[in-house]
Amino acid sequence: MPNGVAVHADPHGVADHAHAHHPALQHHFQTLEQQHEASTLGMWIFLVTEVMFFGGLLMAYLLYRVWYPTAWSEGSLELDIYLGGFNTVVLIGSSLTMAFGVRAAQTGEQKATVRWLLLTIALGLTFLVVKGFEYHHKYELNHIPGPNFHFEGPFASQVEIFLSLYFGLTGLHALHMIIGCVMMGVITWMAHKGRFSPEWYTPVELAGLYWHFVDIVWIFLFPLLYLVDRAHQLS
């Protein structure tokens, strides 16, 4: 039947009741609303585990910052505040395009959904390319922690700890960005194929939640890594 609506009939061929069945409705859910609520709850539980994951690294960063405030200031000055600031603007913009993409999916605007999602992916890739330039610059300066690490000054070993946490936090964040871009690519393909409608757009909304979470993590990382201790040193 059109629009994926099935009519359940009794054994004699007479329809005892009509029951709308959306193609996206899984067999273990009764309605799309129930499925949407369960999926959203599952995503929020996943994001809570991600908060705890990043939270452990952030607590280590803050603890070492209390122990080695001077080294943290020196390490922060080694980061490129302009590239970090540019990436912050890029991610804030990607959250906006993602929100527009979700809205377009909610209203059934297929082409607009694809456009906004593609723009979100483009901004995410821009972030990763800029981060790659930052990492390459650190490689040229031998500022990557390890046997070849080199830093002038009496706090070199503490600065190495700072940069270890910098690469750990930003590298983990970049990994989440890569996963997000791949996920967005799949969602965009589904939108291009017309899989979403005002009745069912759950994957777009859940992908948006994930994307916003990754953006929010960067909103915390940027001031902690680039701004706070730099301001302390310059003052």
Helices and strands as residue ranges (DSSP letters): G 2-4, E 7-9, E 15-18, H 32-67, H 69-77, H 81-106, H 110-140, H 156-192, H 202-222, I 223-227, H 228-234
